[in-house]
């Protein structure tokens, strides 16, 4: 399968607060823990929780069920504007120092990571 996504031009980055637009966790917000660029997915804190059954081993003799976050497709995520707390589309424009930076299309303010 051919991947048509550019590896460095995502609207979502690690550390961003995002809102889920579709699926079982619709309208939930959370912090991005990891971005999986090859699959165009992101792992969001507290979203898309799955239960994995772990076999007993030397490191965990108990085994049992472990709940972890599964990746969510980035098309189902939207950046939350830090100024207003609302989901917003993002664009890129030059900041004062002449560097391209993401900005909120709703308020026009720059989006800082974190």
C-alpha atoms as one frame of an Amber mdcrd trajectory, in Angstrom:
protein
   0.000   0.000   0.000   1.355   3.390  -0.964   1.468   6.166   1.622   0.738
   9.655   0.272   1.391  11.635   3.452   4.385  13.901   3.873   6.273  12.904
   6.998   6.845  16.407   8.399   3.688  18.405   7.575   1.128  17.309  10.150
  -1.468  19.587  11.705  -0.943  17.713  14.981   2.273  17.365  16.964   3.346
  15.609  20.151   2.229  17.632  23.186  -0.785  19.261  21.462  -4.223  19.164
  23.049  -6.665  17.712  20.525 -10.399  17.044  20.228 -11.750  13.781  18.770
 -14.191  14.410  15.898 -15.476  10.887  15.199 -15.766   7.411  16.706 -16.662
   6.033  20.138 -14.663   8.769  21.901 -16.211  11.665  19.944 -15.955  15.093
  21.685 -13.270  13.903  24.129 -10.105  15.961  24.457  -6.634  14.813  25.389
  -2.924  15.407  25.007  -1.023  13.787  22.111   1.504  11.328  23.556   2.974
  10.099  20.271   2.620  10.674  16.531   3.033   7.661  14.220   3.917   9.372
  10.948   4.102   6.225   8.767   0.477   5.327   9.514  -0.854   8.918   9.869
  -2.041   8.158  13.407  -1.597   9.603  16.884  -1.882   8.189  20.410  -4.004
  10.492  22.572  -4.083  10.354  26.380  -7.338   8.804  27.663  -8.805   8.210
  24.190  -9.464   4.912  22.340  -8.701   2.715  25.371  -8.272  -0.989  24.528
  -7.807  -3.998  26.821  -4.860  -6.280  26.100  -4.573  -9.696  27.728  -1.049
 -10.291  29.045   0.314 -13.778  29.551   2.147 -14.384  32.862   5.922 -13.996
  32.460   9.022 -13.634  34.622   8.691  -9.827  34.659   4.946  -9.892  35.457
   4.042 -13.219  37.118   0.424 -12.094  37.551  -0.360 -11.583  33.857  -3.919
 -10.301  33.466  -5.588  -7.522  31.515  -3.864  -4.241  30.715  -5.630  -1.125
  29.419  -3.707   1.090  26.985  -4.410   3.807  24.433  -4.635   2.671  20.813
  -3.710   4.961  17.898  -6.387   7.230  16.368  -6.319   8.331  12.720  -5.284
  11.997  12.458  -8.242  12.851  10.235 -10.432  12.296  13.313  -8.466  14.789
  15.430  -8.531  18.594  15.581  -6.164  20.925  17.410  -7.628  22.806  20.396
  -6.790  26.530  20.402  -4.899  27.250  23.661  -6.349  30.781  23.867 -10.060
  29.892  23.639 -10.131  26.171  24.445 -12.137  25.446  21.277 -11.241  23.167
  18.381  -9.839  25.083  15.421  -8.363  24.532  11.999  -4.705  25.413  11.752
  -2.553  27.008   9.082   1.051  28.103   8.718   2.424  31.615   8.479   5.677
  33.416   9.211   6.155  34.644  12.776   8.152  37.731  13.852  11.480  35.924
  13.527  10.666  34.804   9.965  10.026  31.160  10.832   6.934  29.201   9.693
   4.677  28.516  12.657   1.185  27.041  13.064  -1.656  29.453  13.818  -5.325
  29.167  14.712  -7.624  30.054  11.825 -10.342  30.948  14.330  -8.429  33.558
  16.346  -5.351  34.182  14.186  -3.017  33.556  17.151   0.036  31.306  16.950
  -0.237  27.801  18.402   2.577  27.006  20.816   3.344  23.376  21.531   2.288
  22.158  24.967
